Amino acid sequence: MSSLASKQGPRYRQTAGEEEPYETIGVEKLTPVIGAEISGVDLASTLSNRTMDEIHRALAENLVIFFRDQHITPQQHLAFGRQFGELHIHPAAPHEPGEPALMKIYADKDSPRVNGEGWHSDVSCDEEPPMGSILQIKQCPPSGGDTLFANMYAAYDALSDRMKTYLHGLTALHDGEPAYRGLYANYGVADRPSYPHAEHPVVRTHPVTGKKALYVNSGFTRHINGIPRDESDAILGYLYRHMENPLFQCRFRWTENAIAFWDNRCAQHRALWDYWPHTRSGTRVTVKGERPV
Ligand code: SIN
């Protein structure tokens, strides 16, 4: 029996509410908990206000949405991102020439590592971490290279009431220094003198949905403030194991020119590097967010 199961069924249950139909887009859920594939949208065209509203809604309801077969230019990729807010410039990663907001995602047989191999929320070390990331993969390996996504509302909801009470009001340090220093040397990127760090609540409230989400991740969170370091290590270790439960996840199988758009405020993701020596490449546009509360 799963550790989240009991005689009453799973401790985390997605309530299947009555859903308003979408009018201008198709939305097919990957799992009841996270992820949906969107159809009927060509991101190379001008989207109506109604379609944009429905994309916002699909993202809020599903945390990560996927669009297949999108033949867009770099400028259209950037323009789509700008419809959701100002664009974020990554503090460390390489970008396309002349386009600092177009981050490169690339791995081949000579890569020493790939982006995003551990569970994380993008650049959570920023004072105002990104709200969302829009990744297009243009070259896929013959198989593998999937991305996993996990629902942090679900992870929070499934905690015991005692653990929720314990975490209430705690903050944690998110540090880019150990995550980024030297990381992109193989792309010829020189290190900056310093990388961002910030303190954020361990549980944040999403500004759009008003729901609570766990907001610590193994990529950036170093310790919980105000408690002994060994206690922080134990609590973070527990939370990382807890949030990795497959009950909270979906797994996206990429096809060429597919796009994934995830909400970093309530979802974490992890890229799988199971395709060496093949090449996987694409670009990511990231949208600025707000200070977590
Ligand atoms: C990332 O943005 O963390 C990389 C995700 C991926 O390559 O699937």
Boltz pocket constraint, residues with backbone or C-beta under 6 A from the ligand:
constraints:
  - pocket:
      binder: B
      contacts: [[A, 105], [A, 115], [A, 116], [A, 133], [A, 135], [A, 145], [A, 146], [A, 147], [A, 269], [A, 270], [A, 271], [A, 272], [A, 284]]
      max_distance: 6.0
